[in-house]
Amino acid sequence: MSDWKALREHLLQGDVLSEQQALSLADFEDTAKLVEAASLVRDFGHCNVITYSRKVFIPLTHLCRDVCHYCTFARTPRKIEQPYMPVEDVLELCRQGASLGCQEALFTLGEKPELRYGAARMALQELGFVSTLEYVKEVAGRVLLETGLLPHINAGCMEAEEIAGLREVSASMGIMLESASPRLCQKGMPHYGSPDKEPIRRLQTMELAGQAAVPFTSGILIGIGETRRERIESLLALRQVHERYGHLQEVIVQNFRAKPGTLMASAPEPDLNELLWTIAVARLIFGAHMNIQAPPNLSPGVLPQLISAGINDWGGVSPLTPDHVNPEAPWPHLERLAAETAAAGKFLEQRLTVYPAYVTRGEQWLDRNVQPVVMRQSDAAGFARRDNWVPGEEHAVPEIDARLLLEDVNEIEVSAALREIVRRCCLEGELTETDVTRLFNARGKDFSYVVAQADQLRQRVNGESVSYVVNRNINYTNVCYFKCQFCAFSKGKQSENLRGRPYDISAEDIAGRCIEAWERGATEVCMQGGIHPDYTGQTYLDILHTVRSVAPNLHVHAFSPLEVSQGAATLGVSVSTFLRELRLAGLCTLPGTAAEILHDEVRANLCPDKLNTAQWLEVMAAAHAEGMRTTATIMYGHIDQPRHWASHLLHIRKLQQQTGGFTEFVPLPFVHMEAPMYLKGKARRGPSFREAILMHAVSRLVFHGLIDNIQASWVKMGREGVAACLNAGVNDLGGSLMNESITRAAGSGHGQEWAPAHMEAQIRASGRQPVMRTTLYADVSPERREAAFSAAPLAEVFSAAAGKQQRSKRLALSEVEQLVILKNTPSQTRLPAYQETTLYESVVLMAACN
């Protein structure tokens, strides 16, 4: 081909081959050039990841009405013990597979055997079914419901109503085109006598699957007598169907293997060059993002070459069942498959039967009965969730992630594009959403590199110190009229089924907890709560009055942007005016909660009646303008995706560039156990361990030079998780808390308090130096440190049940009580006598905000 160089550049720019250009490749003999271009195109779409699905292979029936001349799967009734595999046998097989980490149940069967064999019709009648596909639906539905494995159904040619029925119980389906050439159905050819192998019928099934929005698998079989041009024509036929519906999730290039006992037992098999040529052409025809697959068990010993030709997937591999279609070709052990994949410079990642692009758009591509099962099995990017680690429970670090966290990586082994993004982070350069999303999608050696680079930045900025603050959480009510789908803490009229009962504490309770916090060494009180229907802006001012009345030297870190916005609205003043009133009343800093995910696509489902992204940012900008510092948070791992995380971080980054008001960034992984949306099957089980580590590491990279403190939440990450985060860019462990309500309401079991002695022991166990700090990252006084380490046991907390109206939050003190408090206030923080007019006026002016 004389214009190969121009065609190659055309491909590498992301352009699609025209049909004429694709057909011209039939005469292109230079496989090496094709392979080199295909590999580059594949890397653009899939980076360093090669996937596989861990599956159970279920040969539901070996009966088939077709007689393909190379097939040993199909048998006659006389050669089988029973026409159909009993449902209990299928379920037991799937349970065994689930115990081995399988997530796919691959149903393979012949084409409508009841149309040919009386034995099939009789067997179906005894089972209570009219057709094979009715039985498939019954068995697949039970597998989905009772084992959690996701059915993938290869049922051959189907009609629209059959596809619709199977869609209710399966995550994906498939049918191999094999070839679009009618010539192969002629007498003497491999598909002669097989009515279902007519290309037009198979393509019609794919059309119907596209119309039904079914994630679909197809592919070609090479070496059965077709020409290279016919292979390209077959690939183009598949591409045309996919262009209409977007449902073709993978294209398989399968090489013919001659099998004894078939009419094609002595037919020549395609050689390695022919297979590599075809894989490369398939990649070039479909472009960067299509999933191109080659079965690893059909090409032992040459797997790195297949990767170099442009595949990004090995298909299904079973640790339990053989390949019943190719029984002479055993599956490679997964350890060996991972090693051979690594030898080609790639990372082997597990996927589900439905590919990530379809998982992350589940509402479009999955039946409502299937989508909850898929969400439980998937991570945020749509790959398989391959470990049982979840926030809020104490688990060991997953083995694969533990290995990657410790791995020394040579930069040459890391994707060049990723290295460039990290370099710009280190230089405080500009970043796009695509850049940050790429960081979150790092896997394998790319993951190890991102974590290591983040920790190097942490060491450069923070040294070996790990800070924490002794504080107390006060969540004054769990009654809330907002309907956030993730929240197990808030209680409304229909929330009695959630953990705990509605409560609303009094001013006296708040005062008592603040006094005890000060006595136990706290420098901060952190206060937030549900939005009680009776609360107004005056409620929050009263809370501040109460705290300042009894603990004038406590730093008050309180009120989410949602509370600030609601308080301002109820008083009929602007957010800025209300923030000024709060500051004068003694508020020091704001927590950056209620952010969840700063992307309105997510917020529309997660917290539709809450502040939108712009409103949250406006409150924070106003607080910074009033001279108040704030934290920033992200609550991730539910219905969000890496691109949403990237958008969130960039919003925070932009505001910090403008105001400099954020003191720290706090990733808060979603704790799923009691969350309403999870219990309804509408959320994942929180982030995977890999995602949780990346959230801290990527935050360090993205905020380098802007936000120096990256915090890990011990109440969500637990001991093992915190230890890992401390080596992934984290330099702060937040507060000792004393009382933790919100995460525990969601199901966390990590406790209410990490006392200073425990906190410092955990930090030293990680080889780092603990530092007790204030809210604004100053060192605490010796008196506060001594009080913290000699603290009495925490008194039991009592939260009075909520009544019809809110309890007063303003503490009424006698003049004698006021004088006692003033007398006990350290002299250096007191005002001249002539200014000590009333307690309220004095403590307003001497708020301990620094």
Secondary structure as GFF3:
##gff-version 3
##sequence-region A 1 850
A	DSSP	alpha_helix	4	12	.	.	.	ID=ss1
A	DSSP	alpha_helix	19	24	.	.	.	ID=ss2
A	DSSP	three_ten_helix	25	27	.	.	.	ID=ss3
A	DSSP	alpha_helix	31	46	.	.	.	ID=ss4
A	DSSP	beta_strand	49	61	.	.	.	ID=ss5
A	DSSP	three_ten_helix	77	79	.	.	.	ID=ss6
A	DSSP	alpha_helix	87	99	.	.	.	ID=ss7
A	DSSP	beta_strand	104	109	.	.	.	ID=ss8
A	DSSP	three_ten_helix	113	115	.	.	.	ID=ss9
A	DSSP	alpha_helix	118	127	.	.	.	ID=ss10
A	DSSP	alpha_helix	132	147	.	.	.	ID=ss11
A	DSSP	beta_strand	150	154	.	.	.	ID=ss12
A	DSSP	alpha_helix	160	167	.	.	.	ID=ss13
A	DSSP	beta_strand	172	174	.	.	.	ID=ss14
A	DSSP	three_ten_helix	182	185	.	.	.	ID=ss15
A	DSSP	three_ten_helix	195	197	.	.	.	ID=ss16
A	DSSP	alpha_helix	199	211	.	.	.	ID=ss17
A	DSSP	beta_strand	216	222	.	.	.	ID=ss18
A	DSSP	alpha_helix	228	245	.	.	.	ID=ss19
A	DSSP	beta_strand	248	255	.	.	.	ID=ss20
A	DSSP	alpha_helix	272	286	.	.	.	ID=ss21
A	DSSP	beta_strand	291	293	.	.	.	ID=ss22
A	DSSP	three_ten_helix	296	298	.	.	.	ID=ss23
A	DSSP	alpha_helix	303	308	.	.	.	ID=ss24
A	DSSP	beta_strand	313	317	.	.	.	ID=ss25
A	DSSP	alpha_helix	334	343	.	.	.	ID=ss26
A	DSSP	beta_strand	347	351	.	.	.	ID=ss27
A	DSSP	alpha_helix	356	359	.	.	.	ID=ss28
A	DSSP	alpha_helix	362	365	.	.	.	ID=ss29
A	DSSP	alpha_helix	371	377	.	.	.	ID=ss30
A	DSSP	alpha_helix	399	406	.	.	.	ID=ss31
A	DSSP	three_ten_helix	411	413	.	.	.	ID=ss32
A	DSSP	alpha_helix	416	426	.	.	.	ID=ss33
A	DSSP	alpha_helix	433	440	.	.	.	ID=ss34
A	DSSP	alpha_helix	445	462	.	.	.	ID=ss35
A	DSSP	beta_strand	465	469	.	.	.	ID=ss36
A	DSSP	beta_strand	471	474	.	.	.	ID=ss37
A	DSSP	alpha_helix	507	519	.	.	.	ID=ss38
A	DSSP	beta_strand	524	527	.	.	.	ID=ss39
A	DSSP	alpha_helix	537	550	.	.	.	ID=ss40
A	DSSP	beta_strand	555	558	.	.	.	ID=ss41
A	DSSP	alpha_helix	561	571	.	.	.	ID=ss42
A	DSSP	alpha_helix	575	584	.	.	.	ID=ss43
A	DSSP	alpha_helix	600	606	.	.	.	ID=ss44
A	DSSP	alpha_helix	613	625	.	.	.	ID=ss45
A	DSSP	beta_strand	630	636	.	.	.	ID=ss46
A	DSSP	alpha_helix	642	659	.	.	.	ID=ss47
A	DSSP	beta_strand	662	669	.	.	.	ID=ss48
A	DSSP	alpha_helix	676	679	.	.	.	ID=ss49
A	DSSP	alpha_helix	689	702	.	.	.	ID=ss50
A	DSSP	alpha_helix	714	725	.	.	.	ID=ss51
A	DSSP	beta_strand	732	735	.	.	.	ID=ss52
A	DSSP	alpha_helix	742	745	.	.	.	ID=ss53
A	DSSP	alpha_helix	756	765	.	.	.	ID=ss54
A	DSSP	beta_strand	769	773	.	.	.	ID=ss55
A	DSSP	alpha_helix	782	789	.	.	.	ID=ss56
A	DSSP	alpha_helix	815	823	.	.	.	ID=ss57
A	DSSP	three_ten_helix	827	829	.	.	.	ID=ss58
A	DSSP	three_ten_helix	833	835	.	.	.	ID=ss59
A	DSSP	alpha_helix	839	845	.	.	.	ID=ss60
###
